Amino acid sequence: MFTQRKLSSVYWIFLITIILLVLAKALTVLYYIDRQKDDARYVNLSGRQRMLSQRITKQLLYLNLKDDTAVYPYNMDSLQISLTEWKDAQQLLVNEAAPQYDNEELSTLLENALVSINDIEDEVQNVLTNESKEAIKRATVTASNREVRFLKNMDSATNLFQQEAESKTAQSRNVALILAVISLLVILLEFMLIVLPSFKALFAKNAQLEQANKQLSEFAQITAHNLRSPIGNLTFLSNFYKNAESDEEKTELFEKFDIVIGHLSETIDVLIDSIKIKAHTNVEFETLSFEKTLDHTMQLLYADLKRTNATVKADFSKAPTITYHKIYLDSIFLNLMTNSIKYRSQKRELIIVVRTVYHKDQTVMYFTDNGQGIDLDRQGDKIFNLGKTFHRNADAKGIGLFMTRNQIQALGGSIDVTSKPDEGTTFIATFKNHNGD
């Protein structure tokens, strides 16, 4: 069952998933940024190697041209410092950078460049230990020759470093894009499988609550409506009893009191059963006589029928019985007859005609009166709505027909109406027979 706790869990799962996806993407990007830092470092270092190579060659040229009377910016100490820095940097590239890239061509280029450095180093060390013109000249020639090969190797190595950096940038971009797509798919999947069903369940729960509130309101109105009829009849019977002239008449009226009071109890049963039917719980069916149901209704409305001098005619010869829910059938008869009495014409005495027929597996009842009638062109789509009235009767509440339709539909039937203003109305109730229920 959907609960607020479940909704909270769904939100936490959704939120944690998003956070994990964001962290995964951030860590991946940081990983590639860190690798690109090494690429940038090695590119800068290989570029600096080219600069140091040119500086050493330039220092040897200065030393070769050195004049005792001139002042030069370079000396043997600066040459030693440049040579040490140059070789250490190349060793770092060979021992640290090359293994990281696992590129045979790059390793070969760096090692060949290191060979050139070693050749130049041998000549420079000779200059540092023997500062003769001949040693300096020989070192200058060696440095100039080896520098060309060194620069060529380092240019190629630098290009490879840059290519690796660009490749990692592309990989980082692709991985970020893939993670973004995966994140969207995961979020969409979670939304479809977790969030959306939870919201659907929430909306369904809200709809159930709204329906429950609506039914509660309808139930309150139906309760008041169903109690009004027997209570009103008790009032009329009380007046008749007070005005009765003989003990025999009083005895007859007193028996009517028992019938109406009994109907109050049945009314409560109707309300309870209406709840049972809406909840799809067990409903009892039995074979009922239309004639007995009509007689029972006329006894309940005895005071109203007598007061209005109404005539009731019936023909149940074509369909005398029905397998149905007794309390519902009683309520349907009571509401239809009460409706006929309430909306009778003042121009003529009320005549009510009830007849039934069998049609396939259904029973159809025609309930006709010669009352005020209804303009169906204007009111036909609202006639069975709760609270809808079509005449100015003070006691009209618009509940009886609404409840009648609900009761018939609850048991698989339907009800329709034909009517003409100032001529009368016929309600056509189609009942589903429940022989096998």
N, C-alpha and C positions, 0 to 999 in steps of 0.2 A: 504494500500500500504506500502511496506517495505521502511523504511527511516533510516537514520543514527541515528536520535533521538530514534527510536524504538530499534535499536541495542544497543544504549547506555543504555536504560532502562533495556533491557534484561541482560546486563552485571552487572548492579547494583543489580538487583533482585538476580541473581546468586551469586554475591559476598556477599550480605547481608545474604542470606540463609546459606552460608558456615560459615560466622562469627557467626551467631546465633547458629548453630549446634556446633561449636567449643566452644562457651561460655557455652552452655548447658552441654556439656561433661565436661568442666573444673569445672563448679560449682558442678556438681554431684560428681566428684572425690574429690573436696575440702570438700564437705559434709561428705563423707565417711572417708576422712583422719581425719577430726575433730572428728568424732565419734571414730575412732581408737585411737586418742590421749587419750580420756577418758578411753578406754579399757586398754591402756598401763599404765595410771595413777592408775587405780584400781588394776591392776595386781601387780604393784610395791608396792602399799599401802598394799595389802593383804600379800605380801611377807614380808614387813617390820613389819606387825603385828606379824607374827611368830617370827621374830627376837626380837621384844620388849618383847614378852611373855617369851622367853628364857632368856633375860636379867634380867627381874624381878625375875624369879626363881633363877638365878645365884646371884643376889643381896641379896635375902633372905638367900641363903646358906652361903654367905660370912658373913652376919650379925649374922647368927646362930653360925658360927665358930669364931666369932670375939674375939680376945684376946687383953686386954688393952695394952700389950707391942708390939703388931704387927701393921703394917700400911696396911690398905686395901684401894683399889681404890673406894669403894662404901660406902655411908653413907645414913642417913635418907633423906637428901635433894635430892640426886640423885634418890633415890627410889620414892620419891613423883613426881619428874619430869617425870620419865619413866612411872609411873602409869597414870598420867594425859594425856600424849601424847598417850598412848596405848588406853585409853578409848575414847578420842576425835576422834581418827582415826576410831575406830570401829563404833562410832555413825555416822560418816560421811558415812561409807560404808552402814550402815543400812538405813539412812534417805535419802541419795542422790543416791548411786549406785543402790541399790535394785529396787527403783521405775523406774529407767531408763530402766532396762532390762525386767521388767514385767515377772520375772521368780520366781515362787513360791518356787521351790527347793532352789534357791540362797537365797531368803529372809529368809527361815527357817534356813539355815546354818549360815547366818550372825547373826540372832537373837540368835541361840543356842550358838554361840561363844561369844556374848555379855553377855549372862547369866553366862558363865564361868568367864568372866572378872569381872562381878559384885560380884560373890562369892569371887574371889581373892581380889577384891578391899575392901570388908568388912573386911577381915583378915588383909590386909595391913594397912588400916586406924586404926585398933586396935593397930597395931605395932607402928604406928606413934604417937598415943596418949599414949600408954603404952609400953615403950621400955624394957619390961621384956623378959627374956630368954624364958619363957613359951609362950608368945605371938608370938615371932619370930619363935619358933619351930612349933607352930600350923599353922602359916601363910605359913611356908615353906612346910609343909605336904599338906595343901590345894592347894597351887600353883602347887606343883608337880602332884597332882591327877587331878586337873582341866586342867592343861596344855596339858595333853595327849588328852583330849576331844577337847580342843580348837584348837590344831594343826591339828587334824583330820578334824574338821569342816572347818578350814581355807584352808587346802590342797584341799578339795573338792570345796570350793568356788573359790580358785585360778584357778583350772582346768576349772570351769564353765566360769570364766572371759576370760580365754584363748580360750575356745571354741567359746564364743561370738565374740571375736576379729577375730578368724579365719573365722567364719561365715560371718562377715562383710567384711572381705577381699575378700572372695569368691563372696559376693554380689556386692562389688565394681567392681570386675573384670568382673562379668556377665553384670552388668549395662553398664560398659564402652564398652563391646563387643556389647551389644544390640544397644547402641547409635551409635557405629561405623557403624554397619550394617544399622541402620536407616539413618544415614548420607549418606552412600553410595547410598542407595535406593533413597533418596530425591534428591541427586546430579544427579544420573542417570536419575531419572524421569524428573527433570528440564532440563537436557541436551537433553533428547528425545523430550520433549514437548515444550521447549522454545528455548534453544540454537541451537539445530540441525535444527529446521525449520527456525530459523533466518539466520543461515549460508547457508541453502539451498536457501532461498530467496535472500541472498547476491550473491551467486554463479549464481543464475538465472539472477539476475540483471546484473552481470558482463557479462554473456553470451549474454544477450540482447544488452548490449553496444557494445560488440565485433561484434555481428551480424549487429548492426546498422552502425558501422564503416565500416564493409565489404560491406554492401549494399550501403553506401555512396560512397565508392571507385568505386563499380561496376556502380552506377548511373552516376558518372562523366565520366567513360569510355564509357558507353552506349550513353550518351548525345553526346559526341564527335563523336562516330561512326555514330549515326543517322543523325547528321548534316553534316557529311562528304559527304554522297551520294548526297543530293540535291545541296549542294554547288559545288561539282565536276561537276554535270550535268549542273549547271548554267554556269560554266566556259567553258565546251564544247559547249553548246548552243551559248555562246557569240562568240566563235571562228567560229562556223558554220554561225552565223548571219553576222559576218564580211566578210566571204567568199561567202555569198549568192550572186547569179548573177541576181536574178529577185525579183521584189517587191512581187510577189506571194509567193515565197519561204521564203522571210523575214517575211511576214505576218503569214505564217504557223509556223515559228520558234518562232515568238513573242507570239503566242498562247501557245506554249510549255513553254515559260518563265512563263506565268501565272500559268500553272499547277504545275511547279516545285516550284515556290514561295508559292503556296498554300500548297504544301507538307511540307514546312518548318513549317507552322502553325500546320499542322497535327502532325508533329514530336513532337512538344511541347505537344500536346494532348496525344500522346503515352506515353510520360514520366510521365505526370500527372496521366494518367490512370493506369500506372504500379504501382505507389505509392498507388493509391486507392485500387487496387486488393491486394497488399501485406498487406494493412491495413484492408482488408475484408469489405470495404465499398461498397455501392451500385454500381453495374456495369450494364450498359445497354446492352441488347442483341436485335438483330433484324435479320430478314430473309435477307440473303445476297446471291447474285449471284456470283458464282465462275468466270463466264465469265467476268462479269463487273469488278471484283476485279483484274483479270489478265490484262484486258485492261488498267485499271488505273495504274497498276504497269509498264506496257510497255510504257505508256506515260511518266511516271516519269523517266524511264531509256532509253528514246528514243535515246539520244545522244550516250550512251554506246552501245546499240544494233546496232545502225547504224554504229558506229565506228568499231565494231568487226564483222559486217556482220552476226549477229546471227539470227537463225531461231527458232521461238517458235511455238510449236504445242500443241493443247489441246483437251481433250475429257472429257466433263462434262455431257455426256448424261445419265450416270447411277446415277449421284448425282449432279444435277445442282445447288442446293441451300443448305444453312446451316443456322441455327439460332445461331448466334455467335456475338462476340464483334467486331464491324467494324474496329476500329483502330488497334486492335490486328491482325486481319486477313490481313489487308493491310500491316502491318509491317512484318508478317511472309512471305508473298509473296515477298515483297521487299528484305528481307534478303536472302531468298533462291535463288532468281534470281540474285542478286548482287554476291552471292557466286559462282554461275555457271559462270558468266561473268569473275569474278576475277581469277578463277582457270581453265579457258578454256585451251584446248590443243593447242599448236602452230603447231601441225601436221595436223589439220583438222579444218574446220569451225564448230563453236559451234551450236549444236542442243539441244534445251530444249523441253522436253515433259512433260506435266502436265495432269493428269487424276484423277478422283475422283469416289468413289463407296460408297454405303451405306452398313454398316455392323451392324446389330442389332440396337442398339440405338446410334451408332457412325457413323461418316463419316471419311473415310480414303482417304488421298490424297497422290499420288505417284508423286514425283518431280524428274525427271531424266534428266541428262545431259551426254554428251560424252566427258567430260573434262579430266583433269589429273588423277583423281581418288585418292584414299587414301589406304595405306597399313593398313588394319584394324587389322592385327595380331600384328602390332607394335604400332599403334596409336588409336585403336578402343575405348579404355577406356578413352581417353583424348579428343575425338573429340568435345565434347560439353563443355569443360572446358573454363573458362574465360582466355583470353590471349594466348590460344594454337593455333599455326599455324603449317602447315605441308608441306608448300612449301616456296620458297624463294622470294615470291612476296614482293616488297618493301612496298606496301600499305596494306599488311595483318596485322590485329590487333587482330584477334581471339576473336571478340566480337559478330559478327552477329549470329553465331550458338548458342552461349551461351544465348543470349537474346531470340532467337527463341524458344529454349527449355523451358526457364523460362516462356515465355508467354503462350505456349501450356500447360505446367504443371500447371500454375496458374489457368487455367480454366478446370482442370480435365482431360487433355489429355496426350498424350505421343508422342515421336518421336524417330525413329530408323533410321539406315543407312545401306545400302549395297554398297560395292564399290570394284573395282579392279583397281590397278595402271595402268595408260595409257589406260583405257577403259571407265571409267566414274563412276558416283555416282548416287544412288537413295536414296532420303530421303523419309521415310514413316511416315507421320504425321497422327496420330489418334486423331480426334477431338471429344470431348464430345458435343452432341447436347444439347442446352439449350432451348428446346421448351417450357418447363413449368416455366422457370425462368423469 
